[in-house]
């Protein structure tokens, strides 16, 4: 089937996007209002923007009434600070509960039963049990599209990584991380980690020769053991 986004309504286009761009990492954003009220909300329009300095982005839609701004955006505009927490399996229920549109005066940490931990350089708390948290200062906010979406770009000023998932030289043990991603309306646990050994061989031998095309018989994968995962470089593909 062929779809023309120019003729699709907002909801249909949105459904097509979130059902196609999967899985999406979840940025569980903690902020603080100008009055000091903590806020916690998940966003699956979340990704890396820059390597040096490290930056990440959240795309934040209006509230469900399509008019009011979400508390996360209001707070970031007011304070210029936020924390992005990575969601693992153990935090999934609390993360999902925090997606409810609570009133601005409600502390979501308390409402959904999440433990806070102090940040080092920004005022918003981080999720104490998150395997990775990134303290961010606002870099810029961009208005995107025709329905009020805002692209929030933050510069990471501090990483917090749990000892259980931290390896040497900034690497993360992604198998131990148990990251949860977003599909369309569902979630997914990243459990089946694999490498592409044939492609790796070609990449290693391509120096000085033309890279050959992969044939169908080459299209296989091999599960990664802890040893082979480390040897494979643990996530060198961007």
C-alpha positions in Angstrom: 0.0 0.0 0.0 1.1 3.6 -0.7 0.3 6.4 1.8 0.5 10.1 1.1 1.1 12.0 4.3 -0.3 15.1 2.7 -3.8 13.5 2.5 -3.7 11.7 5.9 -5.1 13.1 9.1 -2.8 13.7 12.1 -3.8 10.5 13.9 -3.4 8.2 11.0 0.0 9.6 10.1 1.1 9.3 13.8 -0.1 5.7 13.9 1.9 4.9 10.7 5.0 6.5 12.2 4.9 4.8 15.6 4.1 1.4 14.1 7.0 1.7 11.6 9.8 3.3 13.5 10.3 0.5 16.1 11.6 -0.2 18.6 12.1 3.3 20.0 14.2 4.1 23.1 12.2 5.6 26.0 13.5 8.8 27.6 12.0 9.0 31.0 12.3 12.7 31.7 12.4 14.2 35.2 11.9 17.9 35.6 11.2 20.5 38.3 8.6 23.2 38.0 9.3 26.8 38.8 7.5 26.2 42.1 9.6 23.2 42.9 7.1 20.4 42.0 8.9 17.3 40.6 7.6 15.8 37.4 8.2 12.5 35.7 7.0 11.5 32.2 8.1 9.1 29.4 8.8 10.0 25.8 9.5 7.6 23.0 10.4 10.3 20.5 13.9 10.3 22.1 17.3 10.0 20.6 21.0 11.1 20.5 21.7 14.4 18.7 25.4 15.0 19.1 28.5 13.2 20.3 30.8 16.0 21.4 29.4 17.7 23.4 26.9 14.9 24.1 23.3 15.9 23.4 20.0 14.1 23.4 16.5 15.2 22.3 12.9 14.7 23.3 10.0 15.6 21.0 7.1 16.7 23.2 3.6 16.9 21.9 0.8 19.0 23.5 -1.5 17.5 26.0 -4.4 15.3 24.8 -6.6 18.4 24.4 -4.0 19.4 21.7 -3.7 22.9 23.2 -2.0 22.9 26.6 1.7 22.3 26.9 2.8 19.2 28.8 4.3 19.8 32.2 7.7 18.5 31.1 8.0 21.2 28.4 6.7 23.9 30.7 9.2 23.0 33.4 12.1 22.8 30.9 11.2 26.2 29.5 11.1 27.7 33.0 14.2 26.1 34.5 16.4 25.1 31.5 17.2 21.7 33.2 16.0 18.1 33.0 17.2 14.5 33.5 16.7 11.7 31.0 16.5 8.3 32.7 16.8 5.0 30.8 14.0 2.5 31.5 14.9 -1.1 32.3 12.4 -4.0 32.8 12.1 -3.3 36.6 10.8 0.2 36.0 8.3 -0.5 33.3 5.1 -0.4 35.3 6.1 2.8 37.1 7.2 4.4 33.8 3.9 3.5 32.1 1.9 4.8 35.1 3.8 8.1 34.9 2.5 8.6 31.3 -0.9 9.6 32.8 -1.6 13.4 32.4 -1.5 14.4 36.1 -2.3 17.9 37.2 0.7 20.2 37.3 0.7 20.2 41.1 1.1 16.4 41.4 4.5 14.9 42.1 4.7 11.9 39.8 7.6 10.4 41.7 5.3 10.1 44.7 2.2 9.3 42.6 3.7 6.2 40.9 6.0 5.2 43.7 9.4 6.0 42.2 12.5 6.6 44.4 14.3 9.9 43.8 18.1 10.4 43.9 19.8 13.8 43.9 21.5 15.0 40.7 24.9 16.6 40.8 24.7 19.6 38.5 21.0 20.2 37.9 18.1 20.6 40.3 15.6 18.0 39.0 16.0 14.6 40.7 16.9 11.5 38.8 15.2 8.1 39.1 17.2 6.3 41.8 16.8 2.8 40.3 17.3 3.7 36.6 20.4 1.9 35.2 21.5 5.1 33.4 20.5 8.8 34.0 21.7 11.8 32.1 21.6 15.3 33.6 20.9 17.8 30.9 20.9 21.6 30.5 18.7 23.0 27.8 20.4 23.7 24.5 17.4 24.8 22.5 13.8 24.2 21.8 12.5 24.1 18.2 8.9 24.2 17.0 8.3 21.3 14.6 5.5 20.7 12.2 1.9 22.0 12.2 0.4 20.5 15.4 2.5 22.0 18.2 5.3 19.5 18.5 8.5 20.8 20.2 12.0 19.4 19.8 13.8 19.8 23.0 17.6 19.4 22.8 19.6 19.0 25.9 23.4 19.0 26.6 24.4 16.2 28.9 26.5 17.5 31.7 26.6 14.4 33.9 26.1 10.6 33.3 25.0 8.3 36.2 25.6 4.6 35.3 24.8 1.7 37.7 27.8 -0.4 38.6 26.0 -3.5 37.3 25.9 -2.2 33.7 29.1 -0.1 33.6 32.1 -1.5 31.6 35.5 0.1 30.8 36.0 3.1 28.5 32.4 4.3 28.7 30.9 1.0 27.4 27.6 -0.3 28.7 26.7 -3.9 29.2 23.6 -3.7 27.2 22.6 -7.3 28.0 22.6 -6.5 31.7 20.8 -3.2 31.0 17.6 -4.9 29.9 16.4 -1.8 28.0 12.7 -1.5 27.4 11.6 0.1 24.1 8.3 1.3 22.6 6.6 -0.3 19.6 3.3 1.2 18.6 1.1 1.0 21.6 3.1 -1.8 23.2 6.5 -2.2 24.8 9.4 -4.5 23.9 12.3 -6.0 26.0 15.6 -6.2 24.1 16.7 -9.7 24.9 17.8 -11.3 21.6 21.2 -9.7 21.1 23.1 -10.8 18.0 26.1 -10.1 15.9 26.7 -10.2 12.1 29.8 -12.3 11.8 29.9 -12.5 7.9 29.5 -8.7 7.6 32.2 -8.2 10.3 34.6 -10.4 8.2 34.0 -8.3 5.1 34.5 -5.0 7.0 37.7 -6.2 8.5 39.1 -7.3 5.1 37.9 -4.5 2.9 41.0 -2.4 3.2 42.7 -2.3 -0.2 39.9 -4.3 -1.9 36.4 -3.6 -3.1 33.8 -4.6 -0.7 31.7 -7.5 -2.0 27.9 -7.6 -1.9 26.3 -9.9 0.7 24.5 -12.9 -0.8 21.4 -14.4 0.7 23.4 -17.3 2.0 25.4 -14.8 4.0 22.4 -13.3 5.7 22.6 -15.1 9.1 23.2 -14.0 12.6 24.8 -15.6 15.7 23.7 -15.0 19.3 26.3 -13.2 21.3 27.8 -14.7 24.4 29.2 -12.4 27.0 32.7 -13.0 25.6 31.8 -12.5 21.9 29.7 -9.4 22.8 32.7 -7.8 24.3 34.9 -8.8 21.4 32.4 -7.4 18.9 32.8 -4.0 20.3 29.4 -3.8 22.1 27.6 -1.3 20.0 30.0 0.4 17.6 27.3 0.9 14.9 25.6 4.2 15.1 
